[in-house]
Amino acid sequence: MLKFLTIGYGDNDGYSQTPAAVRATAHAQDARLVAEGAIMGLAGSPVQVRNPEDSGVETTEGPFLSSDLPIAGFAIIDAESLEEAIKKMSGVPCSVAHGVVEIWPIC
C-alpha cells in the first residue's frame, strides 16, 4: 500500500454554490476515507520556519506559496496506486465544490 499526501484548496464561495446533495455525498466520501484510516484535517494559519545553516530560527506568518484558492485541508491516505488515490479524492468536498486537490506520493 502506498501513502499519499493530499492538499485541498477551496473557499466558501465555491462550497456554497455547490448543491447540498453533492456536498453531502462529498462529506460522506471524507468519512469513508477516515474509516479506512486516512488522517484528515482542516488547514489553519501557516507559519514558515527557517534555520539557515543552524544560525537561528526565523519564523514568518503566512504561506510560503500563494494560489488563487486558499488551502482548506489536508489528508494522508493509503492507496494501491496513484490512479486509486485520484479516484478516492475525486469525490471529496474540495474536488466537487469548485476547488482542487493536489495528490503527492510520499516516497
C-alpha positions in Angstrom: 0.0 0.0 0.0 1.3 3.4 -0.9 0.8 6.7 1.0 -0.2 10.0 -0.5 -0.4 13.5 0.9 -3.4 15.4 -0.4 -3.9 19.1 -0.1 -7.4 20.5 -0.8 -7.9 24.1 -2.0 -11.2 25.8 -1.9 -13.3 28.6 -0.5 -16.7 29.3 0.9 -18.0 30.8 -2.4 -17.3 27.6 -4.3 -18.6 25.5 -1.5 -21.9 27.4 -1.1 -22.6 27.4 -4.9 -22.4 23.6 -4.9 -25.7 21.8 -4.5 -26.3 20.5 -0.9 -26.7 16.9 -2.1 -23.3 17.0 -3.9 -21.7 18.4 -0.7 -23.3 15.7 1.4 -22.0 13.0 -0.8 -18.6 14.5 -0.7 -18.6 14.7 3.1 -19.6 11.0 3.1 -16.5 10.3 1.0 -14.4 12.1 3.6 -16.0 9.9 6.3 -15.2 6.7 4.3 -11.6 7.8 3.9 -11.3 8.4 7.6 -12.9 5.0 8.3 -10.1 3.5 6.0 -7.5 5.1 8.2 -6.9 8.4 6.5 -5.6 11.2 8.6 -7.6 14.4 7.7 -7.8 17.9 9.0 -8.8 21.4 8.2 -6.0 23.8 7.5 -5.2 26.6 10.0 -2.9 29.6 9.5 0.6 28.5 8.5 3.9 29.6 9.9 7.1 29.4 7.8 10.2 28.1 9.7 13.8 28.7 8.6 17.1 28.0 10.3 19.8 28.7 7.7 23.0 26.8 8.5 21.6 26.3 12.0 22.3 30.0 12.7 19.0 30.8 14.3 15.3 30.1 13.9 13.4 32.6 11.8 9.6 32.5 11.5 7.2 34.2 9.2 3.4 34.1 9.5 1.6 33.1 6.3 2.0 30.7 3.5 5.2 30.2 1.5 3.3 29.7 -1.8 0.2 31.5 -2.9 -2.6 30.3 -5.1 -6.0 31.5 -6.3 -7.7 29.5 -3.7 -6.7 29.1 0.0 -5.7 25.7 1.4 -8.8 24.3 3.0 -7.5 21.0 4.4 -5.2 18.0 4.0 -5.2 14.2 4.2 -2.8 11.4 4.3 -4.4 8.4 2.5 -3.4 4.9 1.6 -4.0 3.7 -2.0 -2.7 0.9 -4.2 -1.7 3.3 -6.9 -1.9 7.0 -8.0 -5.0 6.1 -10.1 -6.7 4.7 -6.9 -5.7 7.8 -5.0 -7.2 10.0 -7.7 -10.4 8.0 -7.6 -10.6 8.4 -3.8 -10.0 12.1 -3.9 -12.2 12.9 -6.9 -15.3 12.9 -4.7 -14.2 14.9 -1.7 -15.5 18.4 -1.0 -12.7 20.4 -2.5 -12.8 18.4 -5.7 -16.6 18.8 -6.2 -17.1 22.3 -4.8 -15.2 24.3 -7.4 -11.8 23.7 -5.7 -8.9 21.4 -6.4 -7.0 18.6 -4.6 -3.3 18.0 -5.1 -2.1 14.5 -4.6 1.6 14.0 -3.6 3.1 10.5 -3.5 5.0 10.0 -0.2 8.2 8.0 -1.0 
